[in-house]
């Protein structure tokens, strides 16, 4: 897992150009919002956990126009980007947006004070997911909803395999499996957890374009080592050759992101009895792994 200080530094550095690079984050936010179509909830207060530059604000405000939103992020520069754009997007941000710079492992929020926690591609940077889930359960009101998207372990498997052809270092971070996340939800007092997995594939003209894009979206949190600018010519050529095994018919290089969606409820929500103490696992667009 990434060190939190490194995560903060990485996203602070990426903040200025983040919105232009965050194609994946915006797409996942839209898909995460669609999960709310099936949820019966009218929140008064929403915690946007790992809010980044705030591009989830339009989705949440459109759906829950009267709700107060708490935009919480570890990186102050990301919050500043949203605040700077406030005048341009006032109708989306709404008058009741509060900005909080804090660590998700220790939320500066009162117990049982939030109705919905929304988290889009932030939980994968937690050093201790169980501690984060405990905090989320603490701040949720009874029958509150926790909805999130996170990276799964298959994320960037092509890049991981490419580096493995060159050296034995772990250049690409590994992320928590959705089964473990579901178990952690149950262990921290959530009920009726449902986990869904899908793959989104981005393609790039070459390896350099891929690494530049990852850096622009906060790459130092995705890539475990920061050596690309210091890489020797011979090693760089070896990487370029190794990645060609994954090249598509048109020559473009794929980067797979496994997206894990999860939701669970706080307290005794009326659900089928079988769902109260077990994790429901679903796969989107894929056959069940063996």
WOCOR-V511112 format. One record per pair of residues at least 24 apart in sequence whose ideal C-beta (glycine too) atoms are under 10 Angstrom apart, sorted by the first residue. I is the first residue (numbers start at 1). J is the second residue. Records with the same first field share a line. If there is no record, write none. Layout:
# WOCOR-V511112
I=J, J
This chain:
# WOCOR-V511112
1=124, 125, 126, 127, 128, 129, 173, 174, 175, 176, 221, 224
2=124, 125, 126, 127, 173, 218, 220, 221, 222, 224
3=125, 127, 221
4=74, 103, 104, 105, 125, 126, 127
5=74
6=125, 220, 221, 224, 226
7=50, 74, 75, 103, 122, 124, 125, 126, 127, 218, 220, 221
8=73, 74, 75, 76, 77, 78, 101, 103, 125, 221
9=75, 77, 218, 220, 221
10=75, 125, 215, 217, 218, 219, 220, 221, 222, 223, 226
11=50, 52, 53, 73, 74, 75, 76, 77, 78, 122, 125, 217, 218, 220, 221
12=74, 75, 76, 77, 78, 80, 218
13=75, 77, 215, 216, 218, 219, 220
14=52, 53, 75, 77, 78, 215, 216, 217, 218, 219, 220, 221
15=52, 53, 73, 75, 76, 77, 78, 79, 80, 81, 82, 84, 218
16=53, 77, 80, 81, 84, 216
17=81, 215, 216, 217
18=52, 53, 55, 75, 77, 78, 81, 216, 217, 218
19=52, 53, 54, 55, 81, 82, 85
20=216, 217
21=212, 213, 214, 215, 216, 217, 218, 219
22=52, 53, 55, 121, 216, 217, 218
23=200, 202, 213, 217
24=121, 151, 200, 202, 213, 217, 255, 257, 259
25=52, 53, 55, 56, 120, 121, 122, 149, 217, 218
26=55, 56, 59, 120
27=200, 202, 257, 259
28=56, 120, 121, 149, 150, 151, 198, 200, 257, 259, 261
29=55, 56, 57, 58, 59, 60, 118, 120, 121, 149
30=55, 56, 59, 120
31=120, 149, 196, 198, 200, 259, 261, 284
32=56, 59, 118, 119, 120, 121, 147, 148, 149, 259, 261, 263
33=58, 59, 60, 62, 63, 118, 120, 147
34=59, 261
35=118, 145, 147, 148, 149, 194, 196, 261, 262, 263
36=60, 63, 64, 116, 118, 145, 147, 263
37=63
38=194, 263
39=63, 116, 145, 147, 263, 265
40=143, 145, 269
41=115, 116, 143, 144, 145, 147, 265
42=66, 67, 115, 116
43=67, 68, 69, 114, 115, 116, 117, 118, 141, 144, 145
44=68, 96, 113, 114, 115, 116, 141
45=69, 70, 96, 98, 109, 113, 114, 115, 116, 117, 139, 141, 144
46=70, 71, 96, 97, 114, 115, 116, 117, 118, 145
47=71, 72, 98, 100, 104, 107, 109, 113, 114, 115, 116, 117, 118, 119, 136, 139, 140, 144, 146
48=72, 73, 82, 97, 98, 100, 116, 117, 118, 119, 120, 122
49=73, 102, 104, 107, 114, 117, 118, 119, 120, 122, 123, 132, 135, 136, 139, 146, 147, 148
50=74, 75, 78, 104, 118, 119, 120, 121, 122, 123, 124, 125, 126, 132, 148, 150
51=75, 78, 79, 82, 97, 99, 100, 118, 119, 120, 122
52=78, 79, 81, 82, 120, 121, 122, 218
53=77, 78, 79, 80, 81, 82, 83, 84, 85
54=78, 79, 81, 82, 83, 85, 86, 89, 92, 93, 97, 99
55=81, 82, 85, 89, 92, 120
56=92, 118, 119, 120
57=82, 85, 86, 89, 92, 93, 94, 97
58=89, 91, 92, 93, 94
59=92, 118, 120
60=92, 93, 94, 97, 116, 118
61=89, 91, 92, 93, 94, 96, 97
62=91, 92
63=116
64=94, 115, 116, 118
65=94
66=94, 96
67=94, 96, 115, 116
68=94, 95, 96, 97, 98, 114, 115
69=93, 94, 96, 97, 98, 99, 116, 118
70=96, 97, 98, 99, 100, 102, 107, 108, 109, 113, 114, 117, 139
71=97, 98, 99, 100, 101
72=98, 99, 100, 101, 102, 103, 104, 107, 108, 109, 117, 119, 122
73=99, 100, 101, 102, 104, 122
74=101, 102, 103, 104, 105, 122, 125, 126
75=101, 218
76=101
77=101
78=218
103=127, 131, 132, 135
104=128, 129, 131, 132, 133, 135, 136
105=129, 130, 131, 132, 134, 135
106=131, 132, 135
107=132, 134, 135, 136, 138, 139
108=139
109=135, 136, 138, 139, 140
110=138, 139
111=135, 137, 138, 139, 140, 141
112=137, 138, 139, 140, 141, 142, 144, 266, 267
113=138, 139, 140, 141, 144
114=138, 139, 140, 141, 144, 145, 146, 266
115=140, 141, 142, 143, 144, 145, 266
116=140, 141, 144, 145, 146, 147
117=144, 145, 146, 147, 148, 263, 264, 266
118=145, 146, 147, 148, 149
119=146, 147, 148, 149, 150, 262
120=147, 148, 149, 150, 261
121=148, 149, 150, 151, 217, 218, 257, 259
122=148, 149, 150
123=148, 149, 150, 151, 175, 176, 181, 260, 262
124=148, 149, 150, 151, 152, 155, 173, 174, 175, 176, 181, 221, 222, 260
125=150, 151, 173, 175, 218, 221, 222
126=150, 176
128=184
129=175, 176, 180, 181, 184, 185, 188
130=180, 181, 183, 184, 185, 187, 188
131=184, 188
132=184, 188
133=181, 184, 185, 186, 187, 188, 189, 190, 264
134=184, 187, 188, 189
135=188
136=185, 188, 189, 190, 264, 266
137=185, 188, 189, 190, 264, 266, 267
138=188, 189, 266
139=266
140=189, 190, 264, 265, 266, 267
141=266, 267
142=265, 266, 267, 268, 269
143=191, 265, 266, 267, 268, 269, 270
144=190, 264, 265, 266, 267, 269
145=190, 263, 264, 265, 266, 269
146=185, 188, 190, 193, 262, 263, 264, 265, 266
147=261, 262, 263, 264
148=181, 185, 260, 261, 262, 263, 264
149=196, 198, 259, 260, 261, 262, 263
150=175, 176, 178, 181, 258, 259, 260, 261, 262
151=175, 176, 221, 222, 257, 258, 259, 260
152=176, 177, 178, 181, 195, 197, 198, 199, 257, 258, 259, 260, 261
153=177, 178, 180, 258, 260
154=197, 199, 256, 257, 258, 259, 260, 289
155=199, 200, 222, 255, 256, 257, 258, 259, 260
156=210, 214, 222, 223, 255, 256, 257, 258
157=199, 246, 254, 255, 256, 257, 258
158=201, 210, 243, 245, 246, 247, 253, 254, 255, 256
159=207, 210, 211, 214, 222, 223, 239, 243, 246, 253, 254, 255, 256
160=224
161=242, 243, 245, 246
162=207, 210, 238, 239, 240, 241, 242, 243, 244, 245, 246, 253
163=223, 224, 225, 239, 242, 243
164=242
165=238, 239, 241, 242, 243, 245
166=231, 234, 235, 236, 238, 239, 241, 242
167=225, 227, 235, 238, 239
169=224, 225, 227
170=224, 225
171=222, 223, 224, 225, 226, 227, 228, 239
172=214, 222, 223, 224, 225
173=220, 221, 222, 223, 224, 225
174=224
175=222, 257, 258, 260
176=260
177=258, 260
178=258, 259, 260, 261, 262, 279, 281, 282, 283
179=260, 279, 281
180=279
181=260, 262, 264, 279
182=260, 262, 264, 278, 279, 280, 281
183=279
184=262, 264, 279
185=262, 263, 264, 265, 279
186=264, 276, 277, 278, 279
188=264, 266
189=264, 266, 267
190=262, 263, 264, 265, 266, 267, 269, 279
191=264, 265, 266, 267, 268, 269, 271, 275, 276, 277
192=263, 264, 265, 269, 270, 271, 272, 274, 275, 276, 277, 278, 279, 280
193=262, 263, 264, 265, 275, 276, 277, 278, 279, 280, 281
194=261, 262, 263, 264, 265, 271, 275, 279, 280, 281, 282
195=260, 261, 262, 263, 264, 279, 280, 281, 282, 283
196=259, 260, 261, 262, 263, 280, 281, 282, 283, 284
197=258, 259, 260, 261, 262, 281, 282, 283, 284, 285, 286, 288, 289
198=257, 258, 259, 260, 261, 282, 283, 284, 285, 286
199=256, 257, 258, 259, 283, 284, 285, 286
200=255, 256, 257, 258, 259
201=248, 254, 255, 256, 257
202=252, 253, 254, 255, 256, 257
203=247, 248, 250, 251, 252, 253, 254, 255
204=243, 252, 253, 254, 255
205=250, 251, 252, 253
206=240, 243, 247, 251, 252, 253
207=236, 239, 240, 241, 242, 243, 244, 253
208=236, 239, 240
209=252, 253
210=243, 252, 253, 254, 255
211=239, 255
213=255
214=255
222=255, 257
258=286
259=284
